[in-house]
Amino acid sequence: ESLTLYPCLVAFGLYREARRSQDADRVAICAGRAVSREGRTGQALGHAMLATLAINGAWEIGIDTAQGQELLQEAEGHIDRAIALEPTSSFVWSERAYVAMVAQHLAAAREYFHGAMQLNPAAVDTLSAYGQLQAQLGNMQEARRLSALALEAESNPPGWYFTGPSLIALSEGDYTQALEYAELIVPSR
C-alpha cells in the first residue's frame, strides 16, 4: 500500500512547496484514487490530502463566500474521515491542524498540531506549520523556537517555512526582514 502511495505523497509535497494548479490536479487525481482503492491508511492519507486541497481552495476564493464555505465543509468532511480511518497518523493530524488554522479555528489548530507532534516529533513540516500558528497566536518565543528548529532541520527548506519567521519579524516591526522572508515564501515565477 505505501509504495503505491509514495508518488502521490511526493506530488503532495511538491504542491505544498509551490502551490501550482498542475500539482494540485495531480494530487486530486491520485488522492481520489487512494480514497477509492487503497486500504485504511491509503484512504486516510488520500482524504487528508483532499482536505488540504479543499481548504486551500476555500482560502483562495474567500472562506467567507458561499463557495468558500462549501469548500470548508468539504475539507472538514475529508479530514474527519481521515481521522476516523487513521486516528494515530501524525500526517493526518497535521493536516487536520492545517485545515483548522486556515479556517481560523486557532485554538483547535494548536491542539491538533500538539497531537501531531506527540505522534511524530520528527515531522519537520508539522514543526514549521506549528511555529507559524504560534506566531499567529502571538506566542512569539515559541514561534521563534519551533521555526528555528524546522529551518535547522532542513538543508533546503521550502519557502513556506519562512511564514513563521516573517510573522515574527512583522510583530517586531522589522519590515525589511519580513519582506525578505516574504520573498522566500512567494518566489518570483
N, C-alpha and C positions, 0 to 999 in steps of 0.2 A: 504493500500500500504506500509506504513512504517514498519509495523510488518513483512511483508514477506521479506523486505529488510534487516531487522536487522541482521540475521545470516550472510548475505553477507558483511555487514559493519564490523561485528566482525572479519570475516575471513580477510578482507582487513587490519584491524588494526593489526592482527597477522602477516600478510605478511609484512607490513611496519616495524614491530618490528624486525623480524628475517630474512626476505628475503629468506625463504626456498622455493624450487621449488614446493613442495606439496601444500603449502599455495597459491602460485601463480596460480597453476592449479585449486584449489577450487574457487578462486576469478574469474578466467577467466570463469568458468562454470556458477557461479551464476550471475556475471555481464552480461554475454552474455544473460542469461535468462531474466534479468531485462530489457535489451535493447529491447528484442523482445516481452515481455509480460506485462510489467508494464506501469503505466501512465507516464505523463511527468516527474514528479520528479524522479521516479524509473529509467526511461530511462536515465535521465541526470546523476544520480549517477552511473549507470552502465557504461555509456560512460566515465565518469571521472575516474573510477577505471581501465577500459581498457586502457585509455590513460597512466596512471601511469605504468601499466604493460608493455606497449609497449615502453615507454621512458626508463624504466629500462633495458629492453632487448637491446635497442639500445646502452645504455651506456656500458653494459656488453660486447657486441660484438665490439663496437667501432663506435661512431656516424659517423666517417669519412669513414667507409666502405660502400659498396653498400647496404648490408643488414641492416646496422645501419641506413642509410638514409631512407630506406623503412619503418623501424620501427618508425623513427622520423615522417615521413609523416602520418603513421597510428595513432600515438599518437596525432598529431595536428588535424587530422580529427575527432578523438573521442572527443577531448576536445572542438573543435569548435561546434560539435553537442550538447555537454553537455551545453555549454553556451547558445546556441540558445534555448534549451529547458527550462533551469532554469537560467536566467540571474541574479537572486538575491540570488543564493546559495553560501554561504561562502565556503562550501566544494568544489564546482565546481571551484570557482575562485582560491582557494588554490592549487588545483591540476593543474590548468592552469599555475599558477606561478611555480609550481614544474617542469612541463614539460619545461617551458621556461628556468628555472635555469639549468636543466641538459643539455639542448641544448646550453647553454652558451649565451642565449639572456638575459643577466643580467639586462639591463635597463627595458626591458619589464617585467621581473620577479618581479622587485621591484614594478612596477605599479600594477601588478596583486596581489601581496601579500598585498600591501596597500589597495586595494579594498576589498580583503577578510577580512582584519582586520576591515575595516569600516562596513562590513556586520555583522561580529560576533567578537567583541573584546575579547570574552572569549574563542576563539578557540586556545587551547594551542599548538596543533600540528602546526598550522599555525604560531604562535608566535615563536616557536623554529626554524622552517624552514626559517622564515623571518630573524631571528638572524644569521643563517648560511649564508644566502645570503648577509646580511650586512657585514659579515666578508669577504666573497669573494670579495666584492666591496671595501674593505679596510676601511670601516666605523666602526672601532673597538669600539668606545664608544657606538654607537647604537647597535652593535652586542652584546656587553657585557650586555647592559641593557635588550635587548629582550631575550637573552639566560638565564639571571638570572631570569627574570620573569617566563619563561617557567619552569625552573628547580624548582623554589619555588612553583609553582602551582601543581606540580606532586609529590606525595609521593614516587612513584617508577617509575621514568621516563624511557622510552625506551632508549636503547643505542644510537640511532641516535641523541638524544637530545644533546649529547656531541660533535657533529660535530662543531658547532659554537665555543664553548669554546676551542676545540682543535686547530681550525684555529687561534683563538686569541693568544693562547699560542705559536704557531709556529711563528706568526708575532712578538712576543716579544722575541723570541729566547729562550723561556723556553721549551726546548726539552723534559725534563723529564716529565713535566706536560702534554705536548702534547701527549707523549707516553701513559701516564696513561689514558688520555681521549680516545685515540685511542683504547686502550684495552677494554674500556667500549662500544665503538661503535661496535667493532667486537669481541665479546666474543669467547673464545676457545670452540670448539664443541667437 
